[in-house]
Amino acid sequence: MSDATSSSSAPPRRIHRRPSRVLADLAGGHANRTWEKHVRELVRPDFLILDDFAMRQLSAAQADDLYELVSERQGRSLIITSNRAPSDWYPLFPDPSSPSPSWTGSSIPATR
């Protein structure tokens, strides 16, 4: 007899963090050689939610880490919340002409 309440699909896995925490963990990973482990943990879930993005300017290392994270998550859901419009994010990157903030071109702005 089958159990009608069982499901063959597991609920989606998600991580919900502030970008400052994610970037601090990645920076620490450079120091203690666990950076790749931290990135794998952030790539694995079905959804990564970065809450309150663009609150402060990014260092070059933070921008690089963020770009790597976004690149590694290609094809997986990334949800970013911010009180700023995506066009306001560019000046927060060390070199606004660099490719680091180019992923914002594929964002879909939402308001609440």
DSSP file (Angstrom, degrees, kcal/mol; ACC not computed):
  #  RESIDUE AA STRUCTURE BP1 BP2  ACC     N-H-->O    O-->H-N    N-H-->O    O-->H-N    TCO  KAPPA ALPHA  PHI   PSI    X-CA   Y-CA   Z-CA
    1    1 A M              0   0    0      0, 0.0     2,-0.2     0, 0.0     0, 0.0   0.000 360.0 360.0 360.0 134.1    0.0    0.0    0.0
    2    2 A S        -     0   0    0      1,-0.0     2,-0.8     2,-0.0     3,-0.0  -0.571 360.0-120.1 -89.8 151.6    1.4    3.4   -1.0
    3    3 A D    >   -     0   0    0     -2,-0.2     3,-1.2     1,-0.1    -1,-0.0  -0.810  17.7-158.7 -89.7 112.7    1.6    6.4    1.3
    4    4 A A  T 3  S+     0   0    0     -2,-0.8    -1,-0.1     1,-0.3    -2,-0.0   0.696  88.7  56.6 -67.2 -20.0   -0.5    9.2   -0.3
    5    5 A T  T 3  S+     0   0    0      2,-0.1    -1,-0.3    -3,-0.0     2,-0.1   0.610  85.2  98.1 -89.7 -11.0    1.3   11.8    1.7
    6    6 A S    <   -     0   0    0     -3,-1.2     2,-0.4     2,-0.0     3,-0.0  -0.464  58.2-156.9 -78.3 151.7    4.8   10.9    0.6
    7    7 A S        -     0   0    0     -2,-0.1    -2,-0.1     1,-0.1    -3,-0.0  -0.976  18.8-147.6-129.3 140.5    6.4   12.9   -2.2
    8    8 A S  S    S+     0   0    0     -2,-0.4     2,-0.5     2,-0.1    -1,-0.1   0.660  83.6  71.9 -80.9 -14.2    9.2   11.9   -4.5
    9    9 A S  S    S-     0   0    0     -3,-0.0    -2,-0.0     3,-0.0    -1,-0.0  -0.872  77.3-137.3-106.9 134.3   10.5   15.4   -4.7
   10   10 A A        -     0   0    0     -2,-0.5     3,-0.1     1,-0.1    -2,-0.1  -0.482  33.9 -94.5 -80.2 154.2   12.3   17.1   -1.9
   11   11 A P        -     0   0    0      0, 0.0    -1,-0.1     0, 0.0     0, 0.0  -0.340  54.3 -88.1 -64.5 152.0   11.5   20.7   -1.0
   12   12 A P        -     0   0    0      0, 0.0     2,-0.3     0, 0.0    -3,-0.0  -0.317  39.8-127.6 -63.3 143.4   13.9   23.2   -2.6
   13   13 A R        +     0   0    0     31,-0.1    34,-1.9    -3,-0.1    33,-1.0  -0.721  33.9 178.1 -90.1 141.7   17.0   24.0   -0.6
   14   14 A R  E     -a   47   0A   0     -2,-0.3     2,-0.4    32,-0.2    34,-0.2  -0.986  24.7-154.2-144.6 154.1   17.7   27.6    0.0
   15   15 A I  E     -a   48   0A   0     32,-1.9    34,-3.3    -2,-0.3     2,-0.5  -0.999  10.8-167.7-125.5 132.4   20.2   29.9    1.8
   16   16 A H  E     +a   49   0A   0     -2,-0.4     2,-0.3    32,-0.2    34,-0.2  -0.963  26.2 145.0-123.2 111.9   19.1   33.4    2.9
   17   17 A R  E     -a   50   0A   0     32,-2.8    34,-2.3    -2,-0.5    -2,-0.1  -0.960  50.8-104.8-144.7 160.0   22.0   35.7    4.0
   18   18 A R    >>  -     0   0    0     -2,-0.3     4,-2.0    32,-0.2     3,-0.7  -0.667  34.5-124.9 -79.3 141.1   23.1   39.3    4.0
   19   19 A P  H 3> S+     0   0    0      0, 0.0     4,-3.1     0, 0.0     5,-0.3   0.853 109.7  60.9 -56.9 -35.4   25.7   40.0    1.4
   20   20 A S  H 3> S+     0   0    0      1,-0.2     4,-1.9     2,-0.2     5,-0.1   0.889 106.7  46.3 -60.5 -37.5   28.1   41.4    4.0
   21   21 A R  H <> S+     0   0    0     -3,-0.7     4,-2.5     2,-0.2    -1,-0.2   0.920 112.9  48.8 -69.5 -44.4   28.1   38.0    5.8
   22   22 A V  H  X S+     0   0    0     -4,-2.0     4,-2.3     1,-0.2    -2,-0.2   0.938 113.9  46.0 -60.6 -47.0   28.6   36.1    2.6
   23   23 A L  H  X S+     0   0    0     -4,-3.1     4,-2.4     1,-0.2    -1,-0.2   0.857 111.5  51.9 -67.4 -34.8   31.5   38.3    1.5
   24   24 A A  H  X S+     0   0    0     -4,-1.9     4,-2.5    -5,-0.3    -1,-0.2   0.912 110.1  49.2 -65.4 -42.5   33.1   38.1    5.0
   25   25 A D  H  X S+     0   0    0     -4,-2.5     4,-1.8     2,-0.2    -2,-0.2   0.911 112.3  47.8 -62.6 -42.0   32.9   34.3    4.9
   26   26 A L  H  X S+     0   0    0     -4,-2.3     4,-1.4     2,-0.2    -2,-0.2   0.899 110.6  51.5 -66.5 -39.6   34.5   34.3    1.5
   27   27 A A  H  X S+     0   0    0     -4,-2.4     4,-1.5     1,-0.2     3,-0.4   0.921 110.1  49.4 -62.0 -43.1   37.2   36.7    2.6
   28   28 A G  H  X S+     0   0    0     -4,-2.5     4,-2.3     1,-0.2    -1,-0.2   0.847 104.9  59.8 -62.3 -33.6   37.9   34.4    5.6
   29   29 A G  H  X>S+     0   0    0     -4,-1.8     5,-1.5     1,-0.2     6,-1.4   0.831 101.3  53.1 -65.0 -32.9   38.1   31.5    3.2
   30   30 A H  H  <5S+     0   0    0     -4,-1.4     3,-0.4    -3,-0.4    -1,-0.2   0.909 110.7  48.5 -65.2 -40.4   40.9   33.2    1.3
   31   31 A A  H  <5S+     0   0    0     -4,-1.5    -2,-0.2     1,-0.2    -1,-0.2   0.891 123.4  29.3 -68.6 -40.6   42.8   33.5    4.6
   32   32 A N  H  <5S-     0   0    0     -4,-2.3    -1,-0.2     0, 0.0    -2,-0.2   0.229 109.4-112.0-109.9  15.8   42.3   29.9    5.8
   33   33 A R  T  <5S+     0   0    0     -4,-0.7    -3,-0.2    -3,-0.4    -4,-0.1   0.791  88.0 111.5  64.0  32.3   42.1   28.2    2.4
   34   34 A T     >< +     0   0    0     -5,-1.5     4,-2.3    -6,-0.2    -4,-0.2   0.171  35.9 112.2-114.8  15.5   38.4   27.2    2.6
   35   35 A W  H  > S+     0   0    0     -6,-1.4     4,-2.5     1,-0.2     5,-0.2   0.914  77.4  49.2 -56.0 -48.3   37.2   29.7   -0.1
   36   36 A E  H  > S+     0   0    0      1,-0.2     4,-2.6     2,-0.2    -1,-0.2   0.873 109.8  52.5 -61.9 -37.4   36.3   26.9   -2.5
   37   37 A K  H  > S+     0   0    0      2,-0.2     4,-2.1     1,-0.2    -1,-0.2   0.923 109.8  48.6 -63.3 -44.1   34.3   25.1    0.2
   38   38 A H  H  X S+     0   0    0     -4,-2.3     4,-1.5     2,-0.2    -2,-0.2   0.914 111.9  49.1 -62.5 -42.8   32.4   28.3    1.0
   39   39 A V  H  X S+     0   0    0     -4,-2.5     4,-1.8     1,-0.2     3,-0.4   0.937 109.4  51.9 -63.3 -45.7   31.6   28.8   -2.7
   40   40 A R  H  X S+     0   0    0     -4,-2.6     4,-2.1     1,-0.2    -1,-0.2   0.897 108.0  52.4 -57.2 -40.8   30.4   25.2   -3.0
   41   41 A E  H  < S+     0   0    0     -4,-2.1    -1,-0.2     1,-0.2    -2,-0.2   0.836 112.6  45.1 -64.5 -32.1   28.1   25.6    0.0
   42   42 A L  H  < S+     0   0    0     -4,-1.5    -1,-0.2    -3,-0.4    -2,-0.2   0.700 114.7  47.7 -84.5 -20.6   26.6   28.7   -1.7
   43   43 A V  H  < S+     0   0    0     -4,-1.8    -2,-0.2    -5,-0.1    -3,-0.2   0.800  98.7  70.3 -86.5 -31.9   26.3   27.1   -5.1
   44   44 A R  S  < S+     0   0    0     -4,-2.1    -2,-0.1    -5,-0.2   -31,-0.1   0.854  79.2  83.5 -59.0 -44.5   24.6   23.9   -3.9
   45   45 A P  S    S-     0   0    0      0, 0.0   -31,-0.2     0, 0.0     3,-0.1  -0.172  80.1-125.9 -65.3 157.0   21.2   25.2   -2.8
   46   46 A D  S    S+     0   0    0    -33,-1.0    31,-1.1     1,-0.2     2,-0.4   0.854  97.4  31.0 -66.2 -35.6   18.4   25.7   -5.3
   47   47 A F  E     -ab  14  77A   0    -34,-1.9   -32,-1.9    29,-0.1     2,-0.5  -0.984  61.7-168.8-128.6 135.1   17.9   29.3   -4.2
   48   48 A L  E     -ab  15  78A   0     29,-1.4    31,-3.0    -2,-0.4     2,-0.6  -0.993  12.5-164.9-118.6 122.5   20.5   31.8   -2.9
   49   49 A I  E     -ab  16  79A   0    -34,-3.3   -32,-2.8    -2,-0.5     2,-0.7  -0.935   6.1-167.8-112.2 117.6   18.9   34.9   -1.4
   50   50 A L  E     -ab  17  80A   0     29,-3.1    31,-2.6    -2,-0.6     2,-0.5  -0.918  16.5-158.0-104.6 110.5   21.1   37.9   -0.8
   51   51 A D        +     0   0    0    -34,-2.3    31,-0.1    -2,-0.7    29,-0.1  -0.778  65.3   9.2 -99.6 127.2   19.1   40.3    1.3
   52   52 A D  S    S-     0   0    0     -2,-0.5     3,-0.4    29,-0.3    30,-0.3   0.914  81.2-176.5  76.3  47.6   19.9   44.0    1.5
   53   53 A F        +     0   0    0     28,-3.5    30,-0.5    -3,-0.5    31,-0.3  -0.345  57.0  31.6 -72.5 155.4   22.4   44.2   -1.3
   54   54 A A        +     0   0    0      2,-0.2    -1,-0.2    28,-0.1     3,-0.1   0.845  68.7 134.9  68.7  38.6   24.3   47.4   -2.2
   55   55 A M  S    S+     0   0    0     -3,-0.4     2,-0.3     1,-0.2    -2,-0.1   0.726  74.5   8.4 -85.2 -23.4   24.4   48.9    1.3
   56   56 A R  S    S-     0   0    0     36,-0.0    -1,-0.2     0, 0.0    -2,-0.2  -0.969  90.9 -78.6-152.2 165.1   28.0   49.9    0.9
   57   57 A Q        -     0   0    0     -2,-0.3     2,-0.3    -3,-0.1    36,-0.2  -0.330  45.8-128.3 -66.3 146.2   30.9   50.1   -1.5
   58   58 A L        -     0   0    0     34,-3.4     2,-0.1     1,-0.0    -1,-0.1  -0.728  12.0-129.4 -97.1 144.6   32.7   46.8   -2.4
   59   59 A S     >  -     0   0    0     -2,-0.3     4,-2.6     1,-0.1     5,-0.2  -0.390  34.0-103.3 -77.8 168.5   36.4   46.3   -2.3
   60   60 A A  H  > S+     0   0    0      1,-0.2     4,-2.3     2,-0.2     5,-0.2   0.907 124.2  49.9 -60.4 -41.5   38.1   44.8   -5.4
   61   61 A A  H  > S+     0   0    0      2,-0.2     4,-2.5     1,-0.2    -1,-0.2   0.904 111.1  48.6 -65.2 -41.1   38.4   41.5   -3.6
   62   62 A Q  H  > S+     0   0    0      2,-0.2     4,-2.8     1,-0.2    -2,-0.2   0.915 110.7  50.5 -64.5 -42.7   34.7   41.5   -2.6
   63   63 A A  H  X S+     0   0    0     -4,-2.6     4,-2.5     2,-0.2    -2,-0.2   0.913 111.6  48.6 -61.5 -42.5   33.7   42.4   -6.2
   64   64 A D  H  X S+     0   0    0     -4,-2.3     4,-2.6     2,-0.2    -2,-0.2   0.923 112.1  48.5 -63.0 -44.6   35.8   39.5   -7.5
   65   65 A D  H  X S+     0   0    0     -4,-2.5     4,-2.5     2,-0.2    -2,-0.2   0.916 112.2  48.8 -61.8 -43.3   34.3   37.1   -5.0
   66   66 A L  H  X S+     0   0    0     -4,-2.8     4,-2.7     2,-0.2     5,-0.2   0.925 111.1  49.7 -63.3 -44.4   30.8   38.2   -5.8
   67   67 A Y  H  X S+     0   0    0     -4,-2.5     4,-2.6     1,-0.2    -2,-0.2   0.921 111.7  48.7 -60.4 -44.5   31.4   37.9   -9.5
   68   68 A E  H  X S+     0   0    0     -4,-2.6     4,-2.8     2,-0.2    -2,-0.2   0.915 111.7  49.6 -61.8 -43.1   32.8   34.3   -9.0
   69   69 A L  H  X S+     0   0    0     -4,-2.5     4,-1.7     2,-0.2    -2,-0.2   0.942 112.5  46.1 -61.9 -48.2   29.8   33.4   -6.9
   70   70 A V  H  < S+     0   0    0     -4,-2.7    -1,-0.2     1,-0.2    -2,-0.2   0.909 113.8  49.9 -62.0 -41.8   27.3   34.7   -9.4
   71   71 A S  H >< S+     0   0    0     -4,-2.6     3,-1.4    -5,-0.2    -2,-0.2   0.915 109.9  50.1 -63.2 -43.4   29.2   32.9  -12.2
   72   72 A E  H 3< S+     0   0    0     -4,-2.8    -1,-0.2     1,-0.3    -2,-0.2   0.796 107.6  55.0 -65.9 -28.1   29.3   29.6  -10.4
   73   73 A R  T >< S+     0   0    0     -4,-1.7     3,-2.9    -5,-0.2    -1,-0.3   0.351  75.9 143.6 -86.6   6.3   25.6   29.8   -9.7
   74   74 A Q  T <  S+     0   0    0     -3,-1.4     3,-0.1     1,-0.3    -3,-0.1  -0.218  72.3  19.6 -51.1 128.5   24.8   30.2  -13.4
   75   75 A G  T 3  S+     0   0    0      1,-0.3     2,-0.3     0, 0.0    -1,-0.3   0.376 109.5  95.4  89.4  -3.7   21.6   28.3  -14.1
   76   76 A R  S <  S-     0   0    0     -3,-2.9    -1,-0.3     1,-0.0     2,-0.1  -0.873  85.8 -91.5-117.7 153.0   20.5   28.3  -10.5
   77   77 A S  E     -b   47   0A   0    -31,-1.1   -29,-1.4    -2,-0.3     2,-0.4  -0.394  38.6-178.3 -70.5 134.2   18.2   30.9   -8.8
   78   78 A L  E     -b   48   0A   0    -31,-0.2     2,-0.5    -2,-0.1   -29,-0.2  -0.984   5.7-167.4-131.9 119.5   19.7   33.9   -7.2
   79   79 A I  E     -b   49   0A   0    -31,-3.0   -29,-3.1    -2,-0.4     2,-0.5  -0.937   4.9-173.0-112.2 125.1   17.4   36.4   -5.5
   80   80 A I  E     -b   50   0A   0     -2,-0.5     2,-0.4   -31,-0.2   -29,-0.2  -0.972   4.6-165.3-121.3 125.9   18.8   39.8   -4.6
   81   81 A T        +     0   0    0    -31,-2.6   -28,-3.5    -2,-0.5     2,-0.3  -0.867  18.3 160.2-106.9 146.2   16.9   42.3   -2.5
   82   82 A S        -     0   0    0     -2,-0.4   -28,-0.1   -30,-0.3    -2,-0.0  -0.985  46.0-138.5-159.3 150.6   18.0   45.9   -2.3
   83   83 A N  S    S+     0   0    0    -30,-0.5     2,-0.3    -2,-0.3   -29,-0.1   0.411  90.3  74.6 -88.2   0.4   16.6   49.3   -1.5
   84   84 A R  S    S-     0   0    0    -31,-0.3   -31,-0.1     2,-0.0     5,-0.0  -0.835  89.7-109.2-112.5 150.3   18.5   50.7   -4.5
   85   85 A A    >   -     0   0    0     -2,-0.3     3,-2.1     1,-0.1     4,-0.4  -0.476  34.4-113.1 -69.4 147.4   17.8   50.4   -8.2
   86   86 A P  G >> S+     0   0    0      0, 0.0     3,-1.6     0, 0.0     4,-0.6   0.834 117.8  62.6 -53.1 -32.6   20.2   48.0  -10.0
   87   87 A S  G 34 S+     0   0    0      1,-0.3     3,-0.3     2,-0.2    17,-0.0   0.765  98.0  57.6 -65.0 -22.4   21.5   51.1  -11.9
   88   88 A D  G <4 S+     0   0    0     -3,-2.1    -1,-0.3     1,-0.2     4,-0.2   0.537  92.3  71.6 -81.9  -7.1   22.7   52.5   -8.6
   89   89 A W  T X4 S+     0   0    0     -3,-1.6     3,-1.9    -4,-0.4     4,-0.5   0.834  78.7  74.8 -77.0 -32.9   24.8   49.4   -7.9
   90   90 A Y  G >< S+     0   0    0     -4,-0.6     3,-1.8    -3,-0.3    -1,-0.2   0.869  90.8  53.5 -53.4 -46.5   27.5   50.2  -10.5
   91   91 A P  G 3  S+     0   0    0      0, 0.0    -1,-0.3     0, 0.0    -2,-0.1   0.688  98.7  66.9 -64.8 -13.9   29.2   53.0   -8.5
   92   92 A L  G <  S+     0   0    0     -3,-1.9   -34,-3.4    -4,-0.2    -2,-0.2   0.625  85.3  84.6 -80.8 -12.3   29.6   50.6   -5.6
   93   93 A F  S <  S-     0   0    0     -3,-1.8   -33,-0.1    -4,-0.5   -34,-0.1  -0.671  89.2-121.4 -87.7 146.9   32.0   48.4   -7.5
   94   94 A P  S    S+     0   0    0      0, 0.0    -1,-0.1     0, 0.0   -34,-0.1   0.848 107.1  23.8 -58.3 -36.7   35.7   49.5   -7.5
   95   95 A D  S >  S-     0   0    0      1,-0.1     3,-2.7   -35,-0.1     5,-0.2  -0.826  71.0-168.2-131.0  92.5   35.8   49.8  -11.3
   96   96 A P  T 3  S+     0   0    0      0, 0.0    -1,-0.1     0, 0.0    -4,-0.1   0.678  88.1  57.8 -58.4 -16.5   32.3   50.4  -12.6
   97   97 A S  T 3  S+     0   0    0     -3,-0.1    -7,-0.0    -4,-0.1     5,-0.0   0.566  87.6  98.4 -89.0  -7.4   33.5   49.8  -16.2
   98   98 A S  S <  S-     0   0    0     -3,-2.7     4,-0.1     1,-0.1    -5,-0.0  -0.281  88.7-110.8 -74.1 164.9   34.8   46.3  -15.3
   99   99 A P  S >  S+     0   0    0      0, 0.0     3,-1.8     0, 0.0     4,-0.4   0.593  95.2  96.3 -72.3  -8.2   32.7   43.2  -16.0
  100  100 A S  G >  S+     0   0    0      1,-0.3     3,-0.6    -5,-0.2    -3,-0.0   0.892  89.6  36.4 -53.0 -48.4   32.1   42.6  -12.3
  101  101 A P  G >  S+     0   0    0      0, 0.0     3,-1.9     0, 0.0    -1,-0.3   0.410  88.3 101.8 -85.8   8.0   28.6   44.3  -12.2
  102  102 A S  G X   +     0   0    0     -3,-1.8     3,-1.7     1,-0.3     4,-0.2   0.750  66.2  71.7 -64.0 -23.0   27.6   43.1  -15.7
  103  103 A W  G X  S+     0   0    0     -3,-0.6     3,-1.5    -4,-0.4    -1,-0.3   0.703  80.6  74.6 -66.5 -16.6   25.4   40.4  -14.3
  104  104 A T  G X  S+     0   0    0     -3,-1.9     3,-1.5     1,-0.3    -1,-0.3   0.722  79.5  74.0 -68.5 -17.3   23.0   43.0  -13.2
  105  105 A G  G <  S+     0   0    0     -3,-1.7    -1,-0.3     1,-0.3    -2,-0.2   0.725  95.7  49.7 -65.1 -20.6   21.9   43.4  -16.8
  106  106 A S  G <  S+     0   0    0     -3,-1.5    -1,-0.3    -4,-0.2    -2,-0.2   0.331  89.1 111.8 -99.8   7.9   20.1   40.1  -16.5
  107  107 A S    <   -     0   0    0     -3,-1.5    -3,-0.0    -4,-0.1     0, 0.0  -0.431  61.4-140.7 -79.1 156.1   18.3   41.0  -13.4
  108  108 A I        -     0   0    0     -2,-0.1    -2,-0.1     2,-0.0    -3,-0.0  -0.923  22.3-137.1-116.0 103.8   14.6   41.6  -13.3
  109  109 A P        -     0   0    0      0, 0.0     2,-0.4     0, 0.0   -24,-0.1  -0.317  23.7-174.8 -63.0 139.9   13.8   44.5  -11.1
  110  110 A A        -     0   0    0     -2,-0.0     2,-0.3     0, 0.0    -2,-0.0  -0.986   7.0-157.9-132.6 145.3   10.9   44.1   -8.7
  111  111 A T              0   0    0     -2,-0.4     0, 0.0     1,-0.1     0, 0.0  -0.859 360.0 360.0-119.8 157.5    9.3   46.6   -6.4
  112  112 A R              0   0    0     -2,-0.3    -1,-0.1     0, 0.0     0, 0.0   0.346 360.0 360.0-134.2 360.0    7.2   46.2   -3.3
